[in-house]
């Protein structure tokens, strides 16, 4: 281990992890510490590392040879591929210790933990020796003024023992601050690994738009569990904030009574497209499509089209193509004219009409086209987005390649990643956490 005197947990979050030869292993997602019944600093057992396949594994601290400001290096590129599972006597420093509420032993003042620092010992162990805290206001925590950040030894804080943390209701503010820098898919993976109670606290603290983005990235079972936890009114608000095709996929997994109740609570403008999607089987173009592609009338200019696809909230696949239709522009539209790929828009003069640039010969998908037909269509025409048009030439929506991949991947791929074992030289499962036993 490189000579390091103190490392704060927040500094480790999301740092890349490399093997001894510079090979990429994954990213740090959390620290695992062993809880104690007394007030002695807990020992840091290891790191939770997320591999490229999204699988989270445990790496003992004895494997860590260097901690740098921008990376963590391991003694070997081989890691145990058994999925990390938290044990009853363990605490996730980022996921559970941050925002924990405790008291100063000397004064009894109430404090909130905002960070934890680990330090090495003479025996090559690492312990959570220091805590960064803020006092929670005046007497009884009622003060409004925000106190200064302080770093104190672990022993000066009470209320963080094994019996305290396992039953404590923690806030989610510090965790949400970490989530602000993460993609929705990474937040979803982190959320899945939190204890159920903590997961609900984070969901309660998230705004509707952010929670909708995260919910879209969760596996079906986790989606249903979270929707069941939320109050019906908020669940409906979250569904309104989701992409209509993702909302339809989620609602299709619920029982008819719950589905109907949530649809009734949604605003008609938001529930209408979702209801139309629910009419199609999930493995058809109609079930895969989004009803909100970029649609322009024939008299729109190339400059207007480029302005639409510059929208940062538009997914890249949908931004790759605009569709030209007669009014109305909302799906189902008027007569479908054709489509324009964004590369054509970049080449044509800004004042030119999109109708002149439209590809009128590209075949379209029918809403009843099977998943196999849709897959062959994308492979044949090398597209990221494709029009779905009914028999009366109305554009109903667009299928994107990411939606196709979502349905082609094995069931449960969000939990396991694409491969159960990567190319990092997996160790036999029987060796899981043997380094911990060496420390015991």
C-alpha positions as a Markdown table, in Angstrom:
| # | Residue | x | y | z |
|---|---|---|---|---|
| 1 | Unk | 0.0 | 0.0 | 0.0 |
| 2 | Unk | 1.4 | 3.4 | -0.9 |
| 3 | Unk | 2.0 | 5.6 | 2.1 |
| 4 | Unk | -1.2 | 7.4 | 2.7 |
| 5 | Unk | -2.1 | 8.8 | 6.1 |
| 6 | Unk | -5.8 | 9.5 | 5.6 |
| 7 | Unk | -8.4 | 9.0 | 2.9 |
| 8 | Unk | -12.0 | 10.4 | 3.1 |
| 9 | Unk | -14.7 | 8.1 | 1.8 |
| 10 | Unk | -16.3 | 10.7 | -0.5 |
| 11 | Unk | -12.9 | 11.1 | -2.3 |
| 12 | Unk | -13.0 | 7.4 | -3.2 |
| 13 | Unk | -16.5 | 7.4 | -4.7 |
| 14 | Unk | -16.4 | 6.5 | -8.4 |
| 15 | Unk | -12.6 | 6.4 | -8.6 |
| 16 | Unk | -11.4 | 4.0 | -11.3 |
| 17 | Unk | -9.8 | 0.7 | -10.1 |
| 18 | Unk | -6.8 | -0.7 | -12.0 |
| 19 | Unk | -4.8 | -4.0 | -11.8 |
| 20 | Unk | -1.0 | -4.0 | -11.4 |
| 21 | Unk | -0.4 | -3.9 | -15.1 |
| 22 | Unk | -2.8 | -0.9 | -15.7 |
| 23 | Unk | -5.7 | -3.0 | -16.7 |
| 24 | Unk | -9.1 | -1.5 | -15.9 |
| 25 | Unk | -11.1 | -3.4 | -13.3 |
| 26 | Unk | -14.0 | -1.1 | -12.5 |
| 27 | Unk | -15.0 | 1.8 | -10.2 |
| 28 | Unk | -15.3 | 2.2 | -6.5 |
| 29 | Unk | -18.9 | 2.3 | -5.4 |
| 30 | Unk | -18.6 | 2.0 | -1.6 |
| 31 | Unk | -16.5 | 1.0 | 1.4 |
| 32 | Unk | -17.5 | -1.9 | 3.7 |
| 33 | Unk | -16.7 | -1.5 | 7.4 |
| 34 | Unk | -17.2 | -4.0 | 10.2 |
| 35 | Unk | -19.5 | -2.6 | 12.9 |
| 36 | Unk | -18.7 | -3.0 | 16.6 |
| 37 | Unk | -20.7 | -3.1 | 19.8 |
| 38 | Unk | -18.2 | -0.7 | 21.5 |
| 39 | Unk | -17.1 | 2.8 | 20.5 |
| 40 | Unk | -13.8 | 1.7 | 18.9 |
| 41 | Unk | -13.2 | 2.7 | 15.2 |
| 42 | Unk | -14.6 | 0.0 | 12.9 |
| 43 | Unk | -12.2 | -1.8 | 10.6 |
| 44 | Unk | -12.5 | -1.2 | 6.9 |
| 45 | Unk | -13.0 | -4.6 | 5.3 |
| 46 | Unk | -12.8 | -3.7 | 1.7 |
| 47 | Unk | -14.2 | -1.9 | -1.3 |
| 48 | Unk | -17.4 | -2.5 | -3.3 |
| 49 | Unk | -16.2 | -2.3 | -6.9 |
| 50 | Unk | -18.5 | -2.1 | -9.9 |
| 51 | Unk | -17.2 | -4.0 | -12.9 |
| 52 | Unk | -17.8 | -3.0 | -16.5 |
| 53 | Unk | -20.6 | -5.5 | -16.6 |
| 54 | Unk | -22.4 | -3.6 | -13.8 |
| 55 | Unk | -21.8 | -6.5 | -11.4 |
| 56 | Unk | -20.7 | -5.3 | -7.9 |
| 57 | Unk | -18.0 | -7.4 | -6.2 |
| 58 | Unk | -16.1 | -7.2 | -2.9 |
| 59 | Unk | -12.4 | -6.4 | -3.0 |
| 60 | Unk | -10.6 | -6.9 | 0.4 |
| 61 | Unk | -8.4 | -4.0 | 1.6 |
| 62 | Unk | -5.3 | -6.4 | 1.5 |
| 63 | Unk | -5.6 | -6.4 | -2.3 |
| 64 | Unk | -5.3 | -2.6 | -2.5 |
| 65 | Unk | -1.7 | -1.6 | -3.1 |
| 66 | Unk | -2.1 | 2.1 | -3.8 |
| 67 | Unk | -4.7 | 4.9 | -3.3 |
| 68 | Unk | -4.0 | 7.9 | -5.5 |
| 69 | Unk | -6.1 | 11.1 | -5.9 |
| 70 | Unk | -7.4 | 9.8 | -9.3 |
| 71 | Unk | -7.3 | 5.9 | -9.0 |
| 72 | Unk | -7.0 | 2.8 | -6.9 |
| 73 | Unk | -4.5 | 0.1 | -7.8 |
| 74 | Unk | -4.9 | -3.6 | -6.8 |
| 75 | Unk | -2.2 | -6.2 | -6.2 |
| 76 | Unk | -3.8 | -8.4 | -8.8 |
| 77 | Unk | -6.1 | -8.1 | -11.8 |
| 78 | Unk | -8.0 | -11.2 | -10.6 |
| 79 | Unk | -11.1 | -10.5 | -8.6 |
| 80 | Unk | -13.7 | -12.8 | -7.1 |
| 81 | Unk | -16.8 | -12.6 | -9.3 |
| 82 | Unk | -19.3 | -13.5 | -6.6 |
| 83 | Unk | -21.8 | -10.7 | -6.4 |
| 84 | Unk | -21.4 | -8.6 | -3.2 |
| 85 | Unk | -23.9 | -9.1 | -0.5 |
| 86 | Unk | -23.8 | -7.1 | 2.7 |
| 87 | Unk | -23.5 | -9.1 | 5.9 |
| 88 | Unk | -25.5 | -8.2 | 9.1 |
| 89 | Unk | -22.4 | -6.9 | 10.9 |
| 90 | Unk | -21.3 | -4.6 | 8.0 |
| 91 | Unk | -22.1 | -1.0 | 7.1 |
| 92 | Unk | -21.8 | 0.6 | 3.7 |
| 93 | Unk | -19.9 | 3.8 | 4.5 |
| 94 | Unk | -21.4 | 5.9 | 1.6 |
| 95 | Unk | -24.8 | 4.2 | 1.5 |
| 96 | Unk | -25.5 | 4.0 | 5.2 |
| 97 | Unk | -23.1 | 5.9 | 7.3 |
| 98 | Unk | -23.4 | 9.2 | 5.5 |
| 99 | Unk | -26.2 | 11.3 | 7.0 |
| 100 | Unk | -26.3 | 9.1 | 10.1 |
| 101 | Unk | -27.4 | 11.0 | 13.2 |
| 102 | Unk | -25.4 | 10.8 | 16.4 |
| 103 | Unk | -24.2 | 12.8 | 19.4 |
| 104 | Unk | -21.0 | 14.3 | 20.7 |
| 105 | Unk | -19.8 | 12.4 | 23.7 |
| 106 | Unk | -18.6 | 15.5 | 25.5 |
| 107 | Unk | -21.6 | 17.8 | 25.2 |
| 108 | Unk | -24.4 | 15.6 | 24.0 |
| 109 | Unk | -24.9 | 17.9 | 20.9 |
| 110 | Unk | -26.7 | 16.3 | 18.1 |
| 111 | Unk | -24.6 | 15.9 | 14.9 |
| 112 | Unk | -24.9 | 14.6 | 11.4 |
| 113 | Unk | -22.1 | 12.6 | 9.7 |
| 114 | Unk | -21.2 | 14.0 | 6.3 |
| 115 | Unk | -18.0 | 12.1 | 5.6 |
| 116 | Unk | -15.7 | 9.4 | 7.2 |
| 117 | Unk | -11.9 | 9.2 | 7.0 |
| 118 | Unk | -10.0 | 5.9 | 7.0 |
| 119 | Unk | -6.5 | 5.6 | 8.3 |
| 120 | Unk | -3.9 | 2.8 | 8.3 |
| 121 | Unk | -2.8 | 1.0 | 11.4 |
| 122 | Unk | 0.5 | -0.7 | 12.3 |
| 123 | Unk | -1.0 | -4.0 | 11.4 |
| 124 | Unk | -1.8 | -2.9 | 7.9 |
| 125 | Unk | -5.5 | -2.7 | 8.7 |
| 126 | Unk | -7.5 | 0.4 | 7.8 |
| 127 | Unk | -10.0 | 1.8 | 10.3 |
| 128 | Unk | -12.6 | 4.6 | 10.2 |
| 129 | Unk | -10.6 | 6.8 | 12.6 |
| 130 | Unk | -12.2 | 10.2 | 11.9 |
| 131 | Unk | -15.6 | 11.6 | 11.1 |
| 132 | Unk | -16.6 | 14.8 | 9.4 |
| 133 | Unk | -19.7 | 16.1 | 11.2 |
| 134 | Unk | -22.0 | 19.1 | 11.4 |
| 135 | Unk | -24.0 | 20.0 | 14.5 |
| 136 | Unk | -27.7 | 19.9 | 14.0 |
| 137 | Unk | -28.5 | 23.4 | 15.3 |
| 138 | Unk | -29.1 | 24.6 | 18.8 |
| 139 | Unk | -30.7 | 22.8 | 21.8 |
| 140 | Unk | -32.7 | 19.8 | 20.7 |
| 141 | Unk | -31.6 | 20.4 | 17.1 |
| 142 | Unk | -34.0 | 23.2 | 16.5 |
| 143 | Unk | -31.5 | 25.9 | 15.4 |
| 144 | Unk | -31.7 | 27.2 | 11.8 |
| 145 | Unk | -28.2 | 28.3 | 11.4 |
| 146 | Unk | -25.9 | 25.9 | 9.6 |
| 147 | Unk | -22.9 | 24.9 | 11.8 |
| 148 | Unk | -19.4 | 24.6 | 10.6 |
| 149 | Unk | -17.9 | 21.3 | 9.4 |
| 150 | Unk | -15.7 | 19.6 | 12.0 |
| 151 | Unk | -13.5 | 16.5 | 11.9 |
| 152 | Unk | -13.4 | 14.5 | 15.1 |
| 153 | Unk | -12.1 | 11.1 | 16.2 |
| 154 | Unk | -14.6 | 8.3 | 16.0 |
| 155 | Unk | -14.5 | 7.8 | 19.8 |
| 156 | Unk | -15.9 | 11.3 | 20.3 |
| 157 | Unk | -19.2 | 10.3 | 18.7 |
| 158 | Unk | -21.8 | 8.2 | 20.3 |
| 159 | Unk | -24.7 | 6.4 | 18.6 |
| 160 | Unk | -22.7 | 4.8 | 15.8 |
| 161 | Unk | -22.3 | 1.3 | 17.2 |
| 162 | Unk | -23.7 | -1.9 | 15.8 |
| 163 | Unk | -27.0 | -1.6 | 17.6 |
| 164 | Unk | -27.4 | 2.0 | 16.7 |
| 165 | Unk | -26.7 | 2.1 | 13.0 |
| 166 | Unk | -28.7 | -1.1 | 12.1 |
| 167 | Unk | -31.9 | 0.5 | 13.4 |
| 168 | Unk | -31.3 | 4.2 | 12.7 |
| 169 | Unk | -33.5 | 6.3 | 10.3 |
| 170 | Unk | -31.0 | 8.2 | 8.2 |
| 171 | Unk | -31.4 | 11.2 | 5.9 |
| 172 | Unk | -30.6 | 11.0 | 2.2 |
| 173 | Unk | -29.1 | 14.4 | 1.6 |
| 174 | Unk | -25.5 | 13.4 | 1.4 |
| 175 | Unk | -26.3 | 10.4 | -0.8 |
| 176 | Unk | -28.3 | 12.6 | -3.2 |
| 177 | Unk | -25.3 | 14.9 | -3.5 |
| 178 | Unk | -23.3 | 12.0 | -4.7 |
| 179 | Unk | -26.0 | 10.9 | -7.1 |
| 180 | Unk | -26.0 | 14.4 | -8.7 |
| 181 | Unk | -22.8 | 13.5 | -10.5 |
| 182 | Unk | -24.0 | 10.1 | -11.7 |
| 183 | Unk | -25.9 | 8.9 | -14.7 |
| 184 | Unk | -29.4 | 7.5 | -14.0 |
| 185 | Unk | -28.3 | 4.0 | -14.8 |
| 186 | Unk | -25.6 | 4.2 | -12.2 |
| 187 | Unk | -27.9 | 5.7 | -9.6 |
| 188 | Unk | -30.3 | 2.8 | -10.3 |
| 189 | Unk | -27.6 | 0.2 | -9.8 |
| 190 | Unk | -26.6 | 1.9 | -6.5 |
| 191 | Unk | -30.2 | 2.2 | -5.4 |
| 192 | Unk | -30.7 | -1.6 | -5.8 |
| 193 | Unk | -27.8 | -2.3 | -3.5 |
| 194 | Unk | -29.2 | -0.1 | -0.6 |
| 195 | Unk | -31.3 | -1.6 | 2.2 |
| 196 | Unk | -35.0 | -1.4 | 1.4 |
| 197 | Unk | -35.6 | 1.2 | 4.1 |
| 198 | Unk | -32.7 | 3.4 | 2.8 |
| 199 | Unk | -33.9 | 3.0 | -0.8 |
| 200 | Unk | -37.3 | 4.3 | 0.1 |
| 201 | Unk | -35.8 | 7.3 | 1.9 |
| 202 | Unk | -33.8 | 8.2 | -1.2 |
| 203 | Unk | -36.9 | 7.8 | -3.4 |
| 204 | Unk | -38.8 | 10.2 | -1.0 |
| 205 | Unk | -36.1 | 12.8 | -1.3 |
| 206 | Unk | -35.6 | 12.7 | -5.1 |
| 207 | Unk | -37.6 | 15.1 | -7.3 |
| 208 | Unk | -40.1 | 13.5 | -9.7 |
| 209 | Unk | -38.0 | 14.0 | -12.9 |
| 210 | Unk | -34.9 | 12.4 | -11.4 |
| 211 | Unk | -36.8 | 9.5 | -9.9 |
| 212 | Unk | -38.5 | 8.9 | -13.2 |
| 213 | Unk | -35.1 | 8.7 | -15.0 |
| 214 | Unk | -33.8 | 6.3 | -12.4 |
| 215 | Unk | -37.0 | 4.2 | -12.4 |
| 216 | Unk | -36.6 | 3.7 | -16.1 |
| 217 | Unk | -33.3 | 2.0 | -15.5 |
| 218 | Unk | -34.4 | -0.4 | -12.7 |
| 219 | Unk | -35.3 | -4.1 | -13.3 |
| 220 | Unk | -39.1 | -4.8 | -13.5 |
| 221 | Unk | -39.3 | -6.3 | -10.0 |
| 222 | Unk | -37.6 | -3.3 | -8.4 |
| 223 | Unk | -39.8 | -0.9 | -10.5 |
| 224 | Unk | -43.0 | -2.6 | -9.2 |
| 225 | Unk | -41.7 | -2.6 | -5.6 |
| 226 | Unk | -41.0 | 1.1 | -5.7 |
| 227 | Unk | -44.3 | 2.0 | -7.4 |
| 228 | Unk | -46.1 | -0.1 | -4.7 |
| 229 | Unk | -44.3 | 1.9 | -2.0 |
| 230 | Unk | -45.1 | 5.4 | -3.4 |
| 231 | Unk | -48.5 | 7.0 | -2.8 |
| 232 | Unk | -50.7 | 6.7 | -5.8 |
| 233 | Unk | -50.7 | 10.4 | -6.6 |
| 234 | Unk | -46.9 | 10.5 | -6.6 |
| 235 | Unk | -46.6 | 7.3 | -8.6 |
| 236 | Unk | -48.9 | 8.9 | -11.2 |
| 237 | Unk | -46.7 | 12.0 | -11.3 |
| 238 | Unk | -43.6 | 9.8 | -11.8 |
| 239 | Unk | -45.3 | 7.9 | -14.6 |
| 240 | Unk | -46.1 | 11.2 | -16.3 |
| 241 | Unk | -42.4 | 12.2 | -16.1 |
| 242 | Unk | -41.3 | 8.9 | -17.6 |
| 243 | Unk | -40.9 | 8.3 | -21.4 |
| 244 | Unk | -44.4 | 7.0 | -22.5 |
| 245 | Unk | -42.9 | 3.7 | -23.8 |
| 246 | Unk | -41.2 | 3.1 | -20.4 |
| 247 | Unk | -44.3 | 4.0 | -18.5 |
| 248 | Unk | -46.3 | 1.6 | -20.6 |
| 249 | Unk | -43.8 | -1.2 | -20.1 |
| 250 | Unk | -44.1 | -0.6 | -16.3 |
| 251 | Unk | -47.9 | -0.4 | -16.2 |
| 252 | Unk | -48.2 | -3.6 | -18.3 |
| 253 | Unk | -46.5 | -5.4 | -15.4 |
| 254 | Unk | -49.0 | -4.3 | -12.9 |
| 255 | Unk | -52.4 | -5.9 | -12.2 |
| 256 | Unk | -55.3 | -4.5 | -14.1 |
| 257 | Unk | -56.8 | -2.7 | -11.1 |
| 258 | Unk | -53.6 | -0.9 | -10.2 |
| 259 | Unk | -52.9 | -0.1 | -13.8 |
| 260 | Unk | -56.4 | 1.4 | -14.3 |
| 261 | Unk | -56.1 | 3.4 | -11.0 |
| 262 | Unk | -52.8 | 5.0 | -11.9 |
| 263 | Unk | -53.9 | 5.8 | -15.5 |
| 264 | Unk | -56.9 | 7.6 | -14.1 |
| 265 | Unk | -54.7 | 9.7 | -11.8 |
| 266 | Unk | -52.5 | 10.7 | -14.7 |
| 267 | Unk | -53.3 | 13.9 | -16.7 |
| 268 | Unk | -55.2 | 12.9 | -19.9 |
| 269 | Unk | -52.5 | 14.5 | -22.1 |
| 270 | Unk | -50.0 | 12.2 | -20.5 |
| 271 | Unk | -52.1 | 9.1 | -20.1 |
| 272 | Unk | -53.4 | 9.1 | -23.7 |
| 273 | Unk | -50.1 | 8.1 | -25.5 |
| 274 | Unk | -49.5 | 5.5 | -22.7 |
| 275 | Unk | -53.0 | 4.0 | -23.2 |
| 276 | Unk | -52.3 | 3.7 | -27.0 |
| 277 | Unk | -49.0 | 1.9 | -26.4 |
| 278 | Unk | -50.7 | -0.5 | -24.0 |
| 279 | Unk | -52.9 | -1.7 | -26.9 |
| 280 | Unk | -49.9 | -3.3 | -28.6 |
| 281 | Unk | -47.9 | -6.4 | -27.5 |
| 282 | Unk | -44.6 | -5.5 | -26.0 |
| 283 | Unk | -42.7 | -7.5 | -28.6 |
| 284 | Unk | -44.1 | -5.6 | -31.6 |
| 285 | Unk | -43.0 | -2.3 | -33.2 |
| 286 | Unk | -46.1 | -0.7 | -31.6 |
| 287 | Unk | -45.2 | -1.9 | -28.2 |
| 288 | Unk | -41.5 | -0.9 | -28.6 |
| 289 | Unk | -42.1 | 2.6 | -30.1 |
| 290 | Unk | -42.1 | 6.0 | -28.4 |
| 291 | Unk | -45.0 | 8.2 | -29.4 |
| 292 | Unk | -42.9 | 11.4 | -29.1 |
| 293 | Unk | -40.3 | 11.5 | -32.0 |
| 294 | Unk | -39.3 | 14.8 | -33.6 |
| 295 | Unk | -42.1 | 15.6 | -36.1 |
| 296 | Unk | -42.0 | 18.6 | -38.4 |
| 297 | Unk | -44.4 | 19.8 | -41.1 |
| 298 | Unk | -43.2 | 20.0 | -44.7 |
| 299 | Unk | -42.8 | 23.8 | -44.6 |
| 300 | Unk | -40.3 | 23.7 | -41.7 |
| 301 | Unk | -36.7 | 24.6 | -42.5 |
| 302 | Unk | -33.5 | 22.6 | -42.0 |
| 303 | Unk | -32.5 | 25.3 | -39.4 |
| 304 | Unk | -35.7 | 24.5 | -37.4 |
| 305 | Unk | -35.0 | 20.8 | -37.6 |
| 306 | Unk | -31.5 | 21.3 | -36.3 |
| 307 | Unk | -32.8 | 23.4 | -33.5 |
| 308 | Unk | -35.2 | 20.6 | -32.4 |
| 309 | Unk | -32.5 | 17.9 | -32.4 |
| 310 | Unk | -30.1 | 20.1 | -30.4 |
| 311 | Unk | -32.5 | 19.7 | -27.4 |
| 312 | Unk | -30.3 | 18.2 | -24.6 |
| 313 | Unk | -33.2 | 16.3 | -23.2 |
| 314 | Unk | -33.7 | 14.4 | -26.4 |
| 315 | Unk | -32.2 | 10.9 | -26.4 |
| 316 | Unk | -29.4 | 10.5 | -28.9 |
| 317 | Unk | -31.3 | 7.8 | -30.9 |
| 318 | Unk | -34.4 | 10.0 | -31.3 |
| 319 | Unk | -32.2 | 13.0 | -32.2 |
| 320 | Unk | -30.7 | 11.0 | -35.1 |
| 321 | Unk | -33.8 | 11.5 | -37.3 |
| 322 | Unk | -36.7 | 13.9 | -37.8 |
| 323 | Unk | -40.0 | 12.8 | -39.4 |
| 324 | Unk | -41.9 | 15.0 | -41.9 |
| 325 | Unk | -45.7 | 14.7 | -41.7 |
| 326 | Unk | -48.8 | 16.7 | -42.7 |
| 327 | Unk | -50.6 | 18.3 | -39.8 |
| 328 | Unk | -51.3 | 17.5 | -37.0 |
| 329 | Unk | -47.8 | 17.0 | -35.8 |
| 330 | Unk | -48.7 | 15.0 | -32.6 |
| 331 | Unk | -48.9 | 11.3 | -33.0 |
| 332 | Unk | -50.9 | 9.8 | -34.7 |
| 333 | Unk | -50.0 | 12.5 | -37.2 |
| 334 | Unk | -51.4 | 13.5 | -40.6 |
| 335 | Unk | -50.0 | 11.8 | -43.7 |
| 336 | Unk | -46.5 | 10.6 | -43.3 |
| 337 | Unk | -44.2 | 12.2 | -46.0 |
| 338 | Unk | -40.7 | 10.9 | -45.1 |
| 339 | Unk | -37.7 | 11.2 | -42.8 |
| 340 | Unk | -34.5 | 13.1 | -42.7 |
| 341 | Unk | -31.3 | 11.8 | -41.0 |
| 342 | Unk | -29.4 | 14.4 | -39.0 |
| 343 | Unk | -26.3 | 13.9 | -41.3 |
| 344 | Unk | -28.4 | 15.2 | -44.2 |
| 345 | Unk | -29.5 | 18.2 | -42.1 |
| 346 | Unk | -25.9 | 19.0 | -41.5 |
| 347 | Unk | -25.1 | 19.0 | -45.2 |
| 348 | Unk | -28.1 | 21.0 | -46.5 |
| 349 | Unk | -28.5 | 24.8 | -46.4 |
| 350 | Unk | -30.3 | 26.1 | -43.3 |
| 351 | Unk | -33.0 | 27.8 | -45.3 |
| 352 | Unk | -34.0 | 24.7 | -47.3 |
| 353 | Unk | -37.3 | 23.0 | -46.5 |
| 354 | Unk | -37.2 | 19.6 | -44.8 |
| 355 | Unk | -39.7 | 18.3 | -47.3 |
| 356 | Unk | -37.0 | 18.7 | -50.0 |
| 357 | Unk | -34.5 | 16.7 | -48.0 |
| 358 | Unk | -36.9 | 14.0 | -46.8 |
| 359 | Unk | -36.2 | 10.4 | -47.7 |
| 360 | Unk | -39.5 | 9.1 | -49.1 |
| 361 | Unk | -38.2 | 5.7 | -50.2 |
| 362 | Unk | -37.1 | 4.3 | -46.8 |
| 363 | Unk | -39.6 | 1.5 | -45.9 |
| 364 | Unk | -41.5 | 2.0 | -42.6 |
| 365 | Unk | -42.5 | -0.4 | -39.9 |
| 366 | Unk | -46.1 | -1.4 | -39.2 |
| 367 | Unk | -47.2 | -1.4 | -35.6 |
| 368 | Unk | -47.7 | -5.2 | -35.7 |
| 369 | Unk | -44.2 | -5.9 | -36.9 |
| 370 | Unk | -42.6 | -8.6 | -34.7 |
| 371 | Unk | -39.4 | -8.0 | -32.7 |
| 372 | Unk | -37.6 | -10.2 | -35.3 |
| 373 | Unk | -38.8 | -8.1 | -38.1 |
| 374 | Unk | -37.8 | -4.9 | -36.3 |
| 375 | Unk | -34.3 | -6.3 | -35.6 |
| 376 | Unk | -33.8 | -7.2 | -39.2 |
| 377 | Unk | -35.0 | -3.8 | -40.3 |
| 378 | Unk | -32.3 | -2.1 | -38.1 |
| 379 | Unk | -29.6 | -4.4 | -39.3 |
| 380 | Unk | -30.6 | -3.9 | -43.0 |
| 381 | Unk | -30.8 | -0.1 | -43.0 |
| 382 | Unk | -28.1 | 0.7 | -40.3 |
| 383 | Unk | -30.4 | 3.0 | -38.4 |
| 384 | Unk | -30.7 | 4.2 | -34.8 |
| 385 | Unk | -34.3 | 5.2 | -35.2 |
| 386 | Unk | -37.2 | 4.0 | -37.4 |
| 387 | Unk | -40.7 | 5.2 | -38.2 |
| 388 | Unk | -43.8 | 3.2 | -37.3 |
| 389 | Unk | -46.6 | 4.0 | -39.7 |
| 390 | Unk | -50.2 | 2.6 | -39.8 |
| 391 | Unk | -52.1 | 1.4 | -42.9 |
| 392 | Unk | -53.6 | 5.0 | -43.3 |
| 393 | Unk | -50.1 | 6.5 | -43.5 |
| 394 | Unk | -50.2 | 8.1 | -40.1 |
| 395 | Unk | -47.0 | 8.2 | -38.1 |
| 396 | Unk | -47.6 | 6.5 | -34.8 |
| 397 | Unk | -44.2 | 6.8 | -33.3 |
| 398 | Unk | -40.6 | 5.7 | -33.7 |
| 399 | Unk | -38.6 | 2.6 | -32.5 |
| 400 | Unk | -35.1 | 3.3 | -31.3 |
| 401 | Unk | -32.2 | 0.8 | -31.3 |
| 402 | Unk | -31.8 | 1.0 | -27.5 |
| 403 | Unk | -35.4 | -0.2 | -27.1 |
| 404 | Unk | -34.7 | -3.2 | -29.4 |
| 405 | Unk | -31.6 | -4.1 | -27.5 |
| 406 | Unk | -33.5 | -3.9 | -24.2 |
| 407 | Unk | -35.8 | -6.6 | -25.4 |
| 408 | Unk | -33.1 | -8.7 | -27.1 |
| 409 | Unk | -30.9 | -9.0 | -24.0 |
| 410 | Unk | -31.5 | -12.0 | -21.7 |
| 411 | Unk | -34.1 | -11.6 | -19.0 |
| 412 | Unk | -32.6 | -10.0 | -15.8 |
| 413 | Unk | -29.7 | -8.4 | -17.7 |
| 414 | Unk | -30.0 | -5.3 | -15.5 |
| 415 | Unk | -29.2 | -7.4 | -12.4 |
| 416 | Unk | -26.4 | -9.5 | -13.8 |
| 417 | Unk | -24.9 | -7.5 | -16.7 |
| 418 | Unk | -24.2 | -9.1 | -20.1 |
| 419 | Unk | -21.8 | -11.7 | -18.7 |
| 420 | Unk | -21.8 | -13.5 | -15.4 |
| 421 | Unk | -18.0 | -13.7 | -15.6 |
| 422 | Unk | -15.9 | -11.1 | -17.2 |
| 423 | Unk | -12.3 | -11.3 | -18.6 |
| 424 | Unk | -10.7 | -10.2 | -15.4 |
| 425 | Unk | -9.6 | -13.7 | -14.2 |
| 426 | Unk | -12.3 | -14.7 | -11.8 |
| 427 | Unk | -11.4 | -16.6 | -8.7 |
| 428 | Unk | -13.3 | -19.7 | -7.5 |
| 429 | Unk | -16.3 | -18.7 | -5.5 |
| 430 | Unk | -15.1 | -20.7 | -2.5 |
| 431 | Unk | -12.3 | -18.1 | -2.0 |
| 432 | Unk | -14.8 | -15.3 | -1.4 |
| 433 | Unk | -13.5 | -12.9 | 1.2 |
| 434 | Unk | -10.8 | -15.2 | 2.5 |
| 435 | Unk | -8.7 | -12.2 | 3.2 |
| 436 | Unk | -11.2 | -11.1 | 5.7 |
| 437 | Unk | -10.7 | -14.3 | 7.6 |
| 438 | Unk | -6.9 | -13.7 | 7.7 |
| 439 | Unk | -7.7 | -10.4 | 9.6 |
| 440 | Unk | -10.1 | -11.9 | 12.0 |
